[in-house]
Amino acid sequence: MPAILCAGSRPGNRKTSTPHGRCCRPAATLLAPELIAVSARPIVSGRLDARAGYRTRRAGGTADWLLILTRHGRGVVRAAEAGPVSAGPGSFITIAPGTPHDYGTAPDAEEWSLLWAHIRPRPDWLPLLDGPRTASGVGRVLLPAPVVPRVTKALEPAVSLSGSGLTHATLFGLNAVEEALLWCATQNPRGERTDPRLLDVLEHLGRHLAAPHAVRSLADVAGLSPSRLTRLFSARFGTGVMTHVEERRMEVAGRLLRLSALPVREVALHVGYRDPLYFSTRFKRATGLSPSAYRTAAGNPE
């Protein structure tokens, strides 16, 4: 969206549009943080398709966190006296409360398409907002191409439901933002970064835990050789591929034994074991108890 003149302004006193539909005052008059997301409405979000020349300035920053996901085109974010921070496709930018900043379409770009959200996060979200600092108060996570659709898909409900009037729209929006932040956290170099190809394997296992699996078939899911997948798994999880599969199966089996009345045979089938005796052997090896003894010890007698 190109810079526009606010109603009543003169050409010599230009003001610019903001993603949330309000107009900025001249930067010199903005000393206190703007109030956008407030306690009664802790998320305000939207979509922006900006053209060349678009720019927003906030000399006092905002009282909330601003999140920006670039879909295509390129923008630039500036904060305090730091140099410009590029916001190309797949860039996930976080701007902390009270951070003076301005942002807009990059000088050499024709457009900047983005999803944005102003949020007042819960305290337990703060580690998810702790991305690599590219400027004072500005973080940026560069998302690999396979992860961008996951973050976009997670964030879009926050945008589509913002201002919809739907009951609990705010909670839907906050849940959507939290999911987007969690996906970004998988690529945050300040945390435990997970190769996107491993994400494909983990999601496949979650959906098809009971299916037959082998290193080669899972490598095909990831588009890797079996040896490469094995090295990535070992580096990220400290274990082998099939060991990881069995750990997930035993975890789900234990949950079913604790919380359901399913017979042991059906629990075995649910996690991929056709032979209940073999399942019982593997479960006892993993937990030290037979499935029946485990169920009884958990207070869920057959």
C-alpha positions, 0 to 999 in steps of 0.5 A: 500500500503506497504512502497516503495523505491523511484527511486534513493533511497538507502535502508538506506534512505527509503521513503514512498508512499503517497495517492496522488501518490508522495513520501515523502522525509525523514522527517528531510528535510520537514520543510515547508508544502507540496503543494498538493491542490492549488488555481487552483486545490482546491481538490486532492482526491483518494482511498488507499488500504494499506498493513501492513507496509505502512507509510507516514511522513510529518514533515511540514504537508500540506498547505491544509486540509487532510480528511481521511475516513477509509472504513475497516482495521485500520490505525493510525495518529500521530501529534506532540508529541501527542499519536497515533490516531486510524483510524478504520472503520467509522473514519473520520479524519481531519488534519489541514493545517500546522500540522506536522503528519505521518500516516499509517497502524496500527502496528497490522493491515494487511490492511488499506482501505480509501478514502482521499481528500486534499482540500482548503475549502471555509470559510463557510466550516470551522465549518464543519471541526471543529471535536473533537480534538484528537491531535493538528491539528487532528480531528476525528468523529466516524461515526455510522455504518448506517451513514458510507454508506452515507458519503462514497457514498457522497465522492466517486464521488470526488475520481472517478472524480479526474483527470478524465478530465471531465469539472467541475470535480473540482466543482463536487469533491468539491460538493461531499466533502461538502455533505460528511462533512454535513453528518459527521456534523450530528454525530459531538458531538461538534454540534447538533448530530442526531441519525442515526435512526432519519436520516432514518425517516427524509429522508423517510419523505422527499421522501414521504411527501404526504403519510399517516404517523403515529407515529407507521409507522414512528417508523417502518421506524426507527426500534424503538418503537413509544414511543422511537421514540417520546422521540428521536424526542422531545430530538432532535427537541423539538417537537412531531413526528406528529407536525414535520410532519405537520411543514414540510408539511406547509413549503412545502405548503408555498413554493408552494403557493409562487412560483407556480400557482398550485391551492390550492387543488393540493397544499394540495394533494402535501403535503398529504391532500386529503381535501382542506378545512381541509388543509386550516384550518391547514394552517391558524392555522400554518401561520395566513393566508388562503392559498389564502391570503398567496399567495397574501401576497407573491406577487403571486396572483392567 
